[in-house]
Amino acid sequence: MDTTPDAGVRPILVTGAAGRIGAVGRSVVEGLSRRGLPVRAMVRRDDERARALRATGAEVVVGDLTRASEVADALAGCGRMYFGMAVSAQYLEAAVTTAVVARAYGRLDVVVNMSQLTVSEMDVTSTSESDQQRQQWLAEQVLDWSGLPVVQVRPTVFMENPLFQAGFSSIATDSTIRLPFGEARTSPVAAHDVAAVVEEILADPTPHIGRVYELTGPRSQGVAAMAAEVSGALGRPVSYTDVPLQEWLDDDLGLLGLPDHVFQHISTMARLHAQNRYDRESDGVAQVIGRPPAGVADFVRAKPELFTR
């Protein structure tokens, strides 16, 4: 592969590049750098994660997505942009600020927005979703109105999400998956597949402008079937324990010490799972990168240390 930077390509701005859960932004930076494309990674603070991004060859800028002047400085000279941000009470302010700055800048070939699949079931009067989901629905509306060349990427719940972090944590200790889903089905997606989709769109945006990509795992299934996949991957029996929602929130999710906004979001996701709102299956990953997404068994085989004592 020719990794010589293309002098004709302006830098690609990747926001949320130092994010922790799933590390989609970091993976996008690494992937684009491997392709020889110029990357500018925007981070909130200059720490060890920023230093790791610099080691990939990316330019790193420090800034706050809610401050227009700092977004403008980060965007200056760029030709493409990925907007991604951790779950935050300031998410909508950051998204609107970014959209306004990008529209005024007027030189972007594409804005890839990291949304989430739940918004496809929402409308202006929806009330059952989390504050974060509502903010992401509103952010999509703003970007669609902006006139920017937008691509909406809507992944379902990540396998790396605290929802599954809590649910899978008991596999190592007592070979059970503890989740409050009942008989409901779900199709979690691996963060590396989502990152691969974003990377491909940023590398070659023209075919994707104006598209919405819904990203799920390879199949929608109940947690008992998921436990069977985990059993096969680990070579030992793993079962599903269906836990009452409030008990799970208190005794399992509560142990993670999440901020209030994040806790409200994850607890809402758990409730919506129990209502079978996550019974979704799409071919969005394959549409963009030409291969099927990884499944739960693939995730377990890739990270066996998470599931053994």
C-alpha positions in Angstrom: 0.0 0.0 0.0 1.3 3.5 -0.9 1.3 5.4 2.3 2.7 8.7 0.8 0.3 11.5 1.8 -1.6 12.8 -1.2 -0.7 16.5 -1.6 -4.1 17.1 -3.2 -6.0 16.1 -0.1 -6.6 18.7 2.6 -6.4 17.5 6.2 -9.3 15.4 7.6 -10.5 16.7 11.0 -11.5 13.9 13.4 -13.2 15.2 16.6 -13.6 13.1 19.7 -10.3 11.4 18.7 -9.3 10.6 22.3 -12.7 9.0 23.3 -12.6 6.0 25.5 -15.7 3.8 24.9 -14.9 1.9 21.7 -12.3 4.5 20.7 -13.9 5.0 17.3 -12.2 8.4 16.8 -8.8 7.0 17.6 -9.4 4.0 15.3 -10.5 6.4 12.5 -7.3 8.5 13.0 -5.1 5.4 12.8 -6.9 4.0 9.8 -6.7 7.2 7.8 -3.0 7.6 8.7 -2.3 4.1 7.5 -3.9 5.1 4.2 -1.4 8.0 3.9 -4.1 10.6 4.3 -3.4 13.8 6.3 -5.3 13.8 9.6 -5.9 16.4 12.2 -7.2 14.9 15.5 -9.1 17.2 17.9 -9.0 16.3 21.6 -10.3 18.0 24.7 -7.0 17.8 26.6 -3.3 17.1 25.8 -2.6 13.9 27.7 -1.2 10.4 27.0 -4.0 9.7 24.5 -3.1 12.8 22.6 0.6 11.7 22.6 -0.5 8.3 21.2 -2.4 10.0 18.4 0.7 12.0 17.5 2.6 8.8 17.3 0.4 7.8 14.3 1.6 10.8 12.4 -1.6 12.8 13.0 -1.6 16.5 13.8 -3.2 17.0 17.2 -5.1 20.1 18.2 -6.7 20.8 21.6 -10.1 22.4 21.7 -13.6 22.5 23.1 -16.4 21.6 20.6 -18.8 24.1 22.4 -16.5 27.0 21.7 -16.9 28.3 18.1 -13.5 29.9 17.9 -11.7 26.7 18.9 -13.8 24.7 16.4 -12.9 27.2 13.7 -9.2 27.0 14.5 -9.3 23.2 14.3 -11.3 23.2 11.0 -9.1 25.8 9.2 -7.6 24.3 6.1 -9.5 21.0 6.4 -11.5 19.4 3.6 -13.4 16.7 5.4 -14.7 16.3 8.9 -15.9 13.6 11.3 -18.1 14.8 14.2 -18.1 12.4 17.1 -18.4 13.1 20.8 -18.8 11.1 23.9 -22.2 11.0 25.7 -22.5 14.4 27.3 -25.0 16.9 28.5 -23.3 19.4 26.2 -23.6 17.2 23.2 -26.3 19.3 21.4 -24.5 22.6 22.0 -21.3 21.1 20.6 -23.1 19.7 17.5 -24.9 23.0 16.7 -21.7 25.0 17.3 -19.8 22.6 14.9 -22.6 22.8 12.3 -22.7 26.6 12.4 -18.9 26.9 12.1 -18.7 24.3 9.3 -21.4 26.1 7.4 -19.7 29.5 7.7 -16.4 27.8 6.7 -18.0 26.6 3.5 -15.1 24.4 2.3 -16.0 20.9 3.4 -16.4 18.0 1.0 -18.2 15.9 3.7 -19.3 15.9 7.3 -19.7 12.4 8.8 -21.9 12.6 11.8 -21.9 9.9 14.5 -25.5 9.5 15.5 -27.3 6.3 16.8 -29.9 3.9 15.4 -32.6 4.8 18.0 -33.1 8.2 16.2 -34.6 6.3 13.2 -37.6 5.5 15.4 -38.0 9.0 16.8 -40.0 12.0 15.8 -40.7 15.5 17.1 -43.0 14.3 19.9 -41.1 11.2 21.1 -40.7 11.1 24.9 -39.5 7.6 25.8 -35.9 8.1 24.8 -32.9 9.3 26.9 -31.8 13.0 27.0 -28.8 12.0 24.9 -30.9 10.3 22.3 -33.1 13.4 22.1 -30.0 15.5 21.6 -28.7 13.3 18.9 -32.1 13.4 17.1 -32.1 17.2 17.2 -28.4 17.3 16.0 -29.4 15.3 12.9 -32.2 17.8 12.2 -29.8 20.7 12.5 -27.2 19.1 10.2 -29.9 18.2 7.6 -31.1 21.8 7.6 -27.5 23.2 7.4 -27.0 22.5 3.7 -23.7 20.8 4.5 -22.6 17.6 2.6 -23.6 15.3 5.5 -23.5 11.5 5.9 -25.4 10.2 8.9 -23.9 7.1 10.6 -26.3 5.4 13.0 -24.8 2.5 14.9 -26.9 0.5 17.3 -25.5 -0.2 20.8 -21.8 -0.9 20.8 -20.5 -4.2 22.2 -18.1 -2.0 24.2 -20.9 0.1 25.7 -21.3 0.1 29.5 -24.6 -1.7 29.0 -22.8 -4.8 27.9 -19.7 -4.0 30.0 -22.0 -4.5 33.0 -23.9 -7.4 31.5 -20.8 -9.3 30.5 -18.8 -8.6 33.6 -20.2 -11.7 35.4 -19.0 -14.1 32.7 -15.6 -14.2 34.2 -16.8 -14.9 37.8 -19.8 -17.2 37.4 -20.3 -17.8 33.6 -23.5 -15.8 33.3 -24.6 -12.8 31.3 -26.7 -10.6 33.6 -29.0 -8.3 31.7 -32.6 -7.1 32.1 -33.8 -7.8 28.6 -36.3 -10.6 29.1 -36.9 -12.3 25.7 -36.0 -9.2 23.7 -33.6 -9.4 20.8 -30.6 -7.1 20.0 -27.8 -6.9 17.5 -24.8 -5.0 19.1 -22.1 -3.8 16.8 -18.3 -3.8 17.3 -16.7 -0.4 17.5 -14.0 -1.4 15.1 -16.6 -2.0 12.4 -18.2 1.4 13.0 -14.8 3.0 12.8 -14.1 1.1 9.5 -17.3 2.5 8.0 -16.4 6.1 9.1 -12.9 5.7 7.8 -14.1 4.5 4.4 -16.5 7.3 4.0 -13.9 9.9 4.9 -11.4 8.4 2.5 -13.8 8.4 -0.5 -16.8 10.6 0.4 -18.5 11.3 -3.0 -20.6 8.1 -3.2 -21.9 8.6 0.3 -23.1 12.2 0.5 -26.6 12.5 1.7 -26.8 8.9 2.8 -27.9 7.4 6.1 -26.1 4.2 7.2 -27.7 2.1 9.9 -25.1 -0.2 11.5 -25.8 -3.4 13.5 -24.1 -6.7 14.2 -24.7 -9.7 11.9 -27.9 -10.9 13.5 -30.6 -9.9 16.0 -31.0 -12.4 18.7 -32.0 -12.9 22.3 -29.5 -12.9 25.1 -29.8 -16.7 25.5 -28.6 -17.2 21.9 -25.9 -14.6 22.6 -24.8 -16.7 25.6 -24.6 -19.7 23.4 -22.2 -17.8 21.1 -20.1 -16.8 24.0 -20.1 -20.4 25.2 -18.7 -21.6 21.9 -16.1 -18.9 21.8 -14.8 -19.6 25.3 -15.3 -23.4 25.3 -17.3 -23.5 28.5 -21.0 -23.1 29.3 -22.3 -19.6 29.7 -25.9 -18.9 30.6 -28.3 -15.9 30.6 -29.7 -14.5 33.9 -32.7 -12.2 33.3 -32.5 -9.6 36.0 -35.4 -7.2 37.0 -34.6 -3.8 35.6 -34.4 -1.9 38.8 -32.3 -4.5 40.5 -29.9 -4.5 37.5 -29.7 -0.7 37.6 -28.9 -0.7 41.3 -26.6 -3.7 41.6 -24.9 -4.0 38.2 -24.9 -0.7 36.3 -24.6 1.3 39.5 -21.3 -0.2 40.2 -19.7 1.5 37.2 -20.0 5.0 38.9 -21.3 6.7 35.7 -22.1 10.4 35.6 -25.8 11.2 35.9 -26.3 12.1 32.2 -24.5 8.9 31.1 -26.4 6.7 33.7 -29.7 8.1 32.5 -28.8 7.3 28.9 -27.6 3.7 29.6 -30.5 2.9 31.9 -32.9 4.1 29.2 -31.2 1.9 26.7 -31.7 -1.0 29.0 -35.4 -0.2 29.4 -35.8 0.2 25.6 -34.0 -3.2 25.1 -36.5 -4.8 27.4 -39.3 -3.3 25.2 -37.6 -4.9 22.2 -36.7 -1.5 20.6 -33.3 -2.8 19.7 -34.5 -5.8 17.6 -32.9 -4.3 14.4 -30.7 -5.9 11.7 -29.2 -4.0 8.8 -26.5 -4.5 6.2 -25.0 -1.0 6.6 -21.5 -2.3 7.5 -21.3 -4.5 4.4 -22.7 -1.7 2.2 -19.8 0.5 3.0 -16.8 -1.7 3.6 -17.8 -4.8 1.7 -17.6 -7.4 4.5 -20.1 -8.5 7.2 -19.8 -7.1 10.7 -18.2 -9.0 13.6 -20.5 -10.9 15.9 -20.5 -11.5 19.6 -18.3 -14.6 19.3 -15.8 -12.7 17.3 -15.7 -10.0 20.0 -15.1 -12.6 22.7 -12.4 -14.4 20.8 -10.6 -11.0 20.2 -10.7 -10.1 23.9 -10.7 -13.3 25.9 -9.0 -11.6 28.9 -12.3 -9.8 29.6 -14.2 -13.1 30.1 -11.8 -15.2 32.2 -10.5 -14.9 35.7 
